[in-house]
Amino acid sequence: MDELTSFINNIKKYSTTSNFSTENARQIIIEINNFLFAYKDKQFINNKSDEIYFSEFHKYWLKNHENILGKEILNEEKCEEVAEALHKVYIITKGEAFKQVWNTYGLSVEDVCNIRFLTANQDFNGSRNFKDFVDIFNKDKSVFEIGNIQKDPAAYVKNINLGKLSQTDKRIKYAKNVCDFLIEHNTTPYNMIKDVFNNDVYEFRQTLTSYLGAGYGNKKTDMFIRDMVVLGIWKDVKNFDKIDVASDINTIKVALRTGILEPKIPLLSSFMDIFDYQYSYIEKKNAEAWRMVWEKWKEKYPNDVLPSPCLIDYFIYNVVGKQICKENLCIFKCEHCNQEFICNRLNKKCGKCNGNLVLVKRVLPCSNKEGCEALNGIEFCNTYHIKSCPFEKICCEKNKNLQPPKAISIKGMTGWESGYSKIGTGGGGLRS
């Protein structure tokens, strides 16, 4: 009998009575809490002495999350449609839509590479932008010296003004370990691609992502490689086409809404996905889905295609995900005449009677025939006279409000690791 079946049977014992009492309710709540948030006995995961099952549900979800979410969740037909739409954008913009404009503030390529490599692993949900680090570098270049960071990573985290943000313990570990990576390879961020990896960005990717505790998973590594190539800092690289679109909330959101990624159920809350099994799986499948899109594009238009799927990233996450595919079309109603107005900004007065306007709701531009109003303030749409989302005819109605998964940090004072509780003891969980 698996964990879920056992839980259901326990619930049935208290819910099938004709005289449901407060005591029945108490027992059911205890069973729910024990199943989701408490462990029976310490059972090690994969025989690792530092990892135990969080709960019976955790044990079940670890074994079954892929089957529940679906093994085959890439929609090939939708990938072809999205590829066609991206090719159209590529032709209309002459490829410019896929280029991220980077300001390197006059720094040398060596310094840009160094700063970017030493700070990308510190970017937790957009902690800081590159200009902030450039200003620190210009005031004191020694802050970014590898030897100094390796000797005192806590001082480095403080010096780049991240010491007061969350998860400081993780930041310190990442700072030290990424320097250990460089020291072990006897190299610098700028030189390592040529001197250590023979210009093979895929070999570099595999080596860095397998280096534990450096803070470089697939997403951050793919983004770093993409930036180094786009900026022309790393030249004549090999296997650039093996670098993926970075999976983040925006690229996953667009994948879900276009239908190129089709999990069998709506994605679970992070409160259910303890330890990020769903999140990691969807991240992986999202990268596979965008790669399939790129492969369909390349197959049909080999002379008009980006050299790597990772270059799709900027347009998908920044233009579509962050600007177009969001509820930025405002619907107002006049308090006096009840006339409804649609706009992409907050108006104060009715254009008909000068009465006060009340915001009724915000909706996606694609959900209203006047949705183009919401795109007027977007630079990309204005530059290329785009009046609707490039994927508007691809997304089906039932997918338009699908949301990407979220993650809760495993480690740290507010992470799940601190929330263990044994059945019968009470307590446990997170605190803010």
Secondary structure, 3 states (H helix, E strand, C coil): CCHHHHHHHHHHHHHCCCCCCHHHHHHHHHHHHHHHHCECCCCEHHHCCCCECCCHHHHHHHHHHHHHHCCCCECHHHHHHHHHHHHHHHHHHCCHHHCCCCCCCCCCHHHHHHHHHHHHCCCCCCCCCHHHHHHHHHHCHHHHCHHHHHHCHHHHHHHCCCCCCCCHHHHHHHHHHHHHHHHHCCCCHHHHHHHCCCCEHHHHHHHHHCCCCCCCCHHHHHHHHHHHHHCCCCCCCECHHHCCCCCCHHHHHHHHHHCCECCCCCCCCCCCCHHHHHHHHHHHHHHHHHHHHHHHHHHHCCCCCCCCHHHHHHHHHHHHHHHHCCCCEEEEEECCCCCEEEECCCCCECCCCCCEEEEEEEECHHHCCCCHHHHCCCHHHHHCCCCCCCCCCCCCHHHCCCCCCCCCCCCCCCCHHHHCCECCCCCCCCCC
